[in-house]
């Protein structure tokens, strides 16, 4: 059973809560350029048909962006916003967890500065999907910026409800054995559920990989797939795709913590020995050899190829139905 984790977070906030919103959007910020931040906020300001609350969560950037953020919101006509600045750098998971204290929406979507919501109806699509299927945790597809293509991850996304009927145990096993994760930037939640899940990740001492939230949820609950793009991802800016030695070390530290927890928490009564052995192989390749960047690009290309194959099949099916 998931427990709410209480943490004393030193932070300050400005802005006003204007009342109940259908969804809260948390923008995570840490030393991104003003151009990247503005790009993200502009995509949120374009949303139609859905009331939202904007939370700008700065994880103690070197330069305080608060005045710039206030100006952005004013210029774009965003009234319901909150700026939350950590008084010290707390890493991704705790930064989001702290921002959630100010969330008033029933649902929440987290987005990193530099990324963009896919279209003007993205938030409406997410809320409608959650209401229709009773979704507490779900994800959509992402599109890579720079015309790189749609990134279909995980590869077995069609097995997730409502398209598929795979049980949570099998979906969980596939993730941890194949390392075929749901990208964190594609995820959305009921706010109360994300709060509990991040509390669990904090207990696991996971600092950066908020992606694991839905993996933890699959230990006992279903995760749903919205079969539509929800986000344009800025490839190469996040910890998962930067590829430098520091980012790789942070990434694998968190993965090491997660796989270690499998041994002690025994989800579904199993210790997932094979999953942990395969992880150790991946960790060795990433940390001890120069192959990580090459393999990272090959993995990305395989997800893009999967998307293109799917589009081709859908096109053929559409033609044959005419």
N, C-alpha and C positions, 0 to 999 in steps of 0.2 A: 504494500500500500504506500502511496506517495504521501509525504508529509510536507507541510509548509515550513520553509526554512526562514527563520527570522534573522536578519542581519542588520547591524547598525551601519548605515551608510552615511558618510559625511558628504553632503552635497547642498547646493543652493538652487533655487528655481525662480524664474520670473515668468509672467504670463497669467492668464486667467482661465479658469474652467467656465465655459459658457453654458454648461448643462450637459444632459445626457447625449452622447453620440453613439451611433451604431457600431463604429469601429475606431480604435485608437491606432495611429500609425507612429511607430517609434523609429526615428532616424538616428543611427549610431554614428558618432563623429569622433575622429581622433586624428588630428593633424592633416586632414584632407584640404585641398585647395578650395578657395571660395567658389571657383568655377564649378567644381564637382558638387559641392554642397548645394549651390543654387540650382544646378541641373536636377537634383533629386527633389528639392522643395517645389520646383516648378511643375514637375510631373504630378505631385500631390495636389497642388493648387488647381490643376486641370480636371480633377475628379468631379463627376456629375452623378446625380441621382442617389447619393448616399451621404449622410451626415458623418463627419469624421472629426477626430481630435488629433492634433499634431503634437508629438512630443519630440523635442530635439535634445538628444542625450549625448552630451559632450564628455568624453572620458579623460578630462583634464588635458586637453591639447596644450601644446607649448604656448600658443597665443590664445587668449580667451576670445571665442568667436561670438559671444553673446550679443554685442551691439550689431554685428553684421547679420546675425540671425533675426533679430528684431526688425531690422530694416528690410530683409527679404520678405518676412511675413507681412509687413505693412505694405510694401510695394505690390505684393501678389494678392492682397486682399484677404489674407488668412487671419481670422479673428480668434478662433478657438485653438490656441497653441500654448505650450509650456516649454520653457528652456530649462533643462536640468544639467547642471555642470558639477561633475564630481570634484571634490576638493583634493583628490589624489587619483592617480591612475589605478583603476581597479580591474582592468581587463574586460573583455567583451561580455562574458556571462554576468558578472556582477554589475556592469554598467547597465545592461538591459534590465536586470532584476531591480535595480534602484529606480529606473525610469518607470517601471510597472506600478510603483506606488502611486503614481499620478494618473494612471490610466482610468478612464471612466467608461470606455466603450465595452460592450459585451464581448466583442472580438478584438483581436490585435494582430497587426502585421508589422514585422520588423524589417527595416530596409537600411542598408549601409549607404553612407554618403558616397555619391558617385554612380549608384544604381538608379534606375527609374522604374516607376510603375508602368506596365506595358501600354495601357491605353486609358482613355478617359472613363471607362466603365469598370476598371479593374477592381476597385473597392466594392462597387455594387455587385459585381460578379461573385466576389468572395463571400459577401454577406448573404446573398441570395442562395448560394450553394450551401453554406453552413445551415441556413434555416430549412432548406428543402430536405436535406439528408440528416439533420441533427448532428452536424459535425463539431467535434470538440478539438480535433487536430487534423489538419489537411495540408495539401500542397498543390501547386500548379506547375506548369512548365516555365522554363526561363529561356530567354533569347540572349545570345552573346552579342555584345556591342561590336561595331566594326564589321558588320555584315558577315560574321563568322557562322551564323546559323542558329537553329534552335538546339538547345542542349537537353536531350531527353534523359533525365536521371530521376530515379533509378531506372535501369534498363527494363525491369519487370513492372513498370508503373501501371501497365494495363491489368495487372493482377490485383491491384488495390480497388476496394469498392469506391464508387458504385459500378465501375466498369467490370471489375473482376470479383471473384468470391473467395480469394485466398484467405485463410485464417491468420490472425495476428502472429501466432507462433511461427508459421512458415515464412511470413514476411520478415519477421525479426531474424530468424536463422539465416535467411538469404543475405540480409544486410551485413551481419557480423562475420559470416563466412566469406562472402564475396567482396566485402568492403564496397558495396554498391549502395551508397548512402543517398538519402533525400537531402538535397542541398539546403542549407539553412536559409538562404535568401528566398527560396521557393515556399517556405512554410508559413502557415497562419494558424491561429488558435482561438479558442475561447480564452479570455484574459485570465480567468481564475486557474485554468489548466496550465497555461504557460508559467504562471507564477509558481505553481507546485513543481513543475518539471525543472525549472531553473534552480529551485531550491535543492532538488535532488542532485543536479549537476554540481552545485556548490559543495554539497556533502561529499561528492566523489572527488572534489578538488579539480574539477575541469574548469579551465579559465577562459579559453578562447572558442572552443568548438560547441557553440550553441546548437549546431546541427544535430547533436545527440539527443536533443529534447524529444523528437518524435521516435527515435529508436527506443528510448526509455518508455515512452507511451505504449509502444508495441509490445512491451513485456506483458501487458494485460488488457490492452484496449485497441480498437481499430483506428487506423489512419486512413483518410479518404483522399482520393486524387481528383482534382478539378482538371479536366482534360482541356485546358486552354492556357495560353501564356499569361503570366501574372507579372513578369519582371524582365527588364533589360539589364543584364549583368555586365559590369565594367571589369572585363577579364584582366587579371594581373594586378589588381589593387588590393584584394583581400588576402588573408593569411593562407587560404587554401590554394591560391593560384599565383602568388608573388614568386615563389620558388627560390628565394634567397635562403641562406643557411639558417639565419635567425628564425624565419617563419617556419621552415621545415622542422626545426628543433621544437618550437612551441606546439606545432601541430602534432608531432609524434609523442610529445610528452603527454598531451591530453588523451591521445589514443591509447597510450600505455596505461594511463589511469583507468580508462573505460574498460579495456580488456581485463585489467586486474580485478575490476569490480565483478565481472562475469563469474569469476572463480568463487567469489564470496557470496554474491547474491543469488546465484544459481537460478536464473529465470527459467520458468517451465521445468524446474527440477533438473536442469542440465548445467554442466560447467563449460560446455562448448570448447573442448580441448582443441579440435581441429581449427576452429576460428582463431584461437590464441596462438597456435603454432604458425598459421599462415600470416598472422600479424607480425610475428617476430621476424619472419622472412622479409616482409615488406619493410619493416623498420630497419633491418640490416642494410637492405639495398638503398634506402633513403639516406641513412646516416653514415654509412661506411663506404659507399661507392659513388661515382659521378653520374650514375644512371638516372637519378630521380627526375631531373628536368625533361629528359627524353621520354621517359615513361609517362610523365604527367601529361605531356602533349599528346602522346598516343592514346591515352585514356580519354582525354577531351575529344579527340577526333573520332574515337569509337562511339561516343555518345551523340556527336553530331551526325555521324553516318547512320546510326540507328534512327534518328529523327528523319533524315532524308529518305531512308527506305520506307518509313511509315507514310510519309507524305506521298511517295510514289504509289504505294498500295492504295491509299485513300483516293488518289486521282484516278487510278484504274477502276476502282469500284464505282466511283461517281460516273465515269464514262459508260460502264456496262449497265448501269441502272437507268440510263436515259432511253 
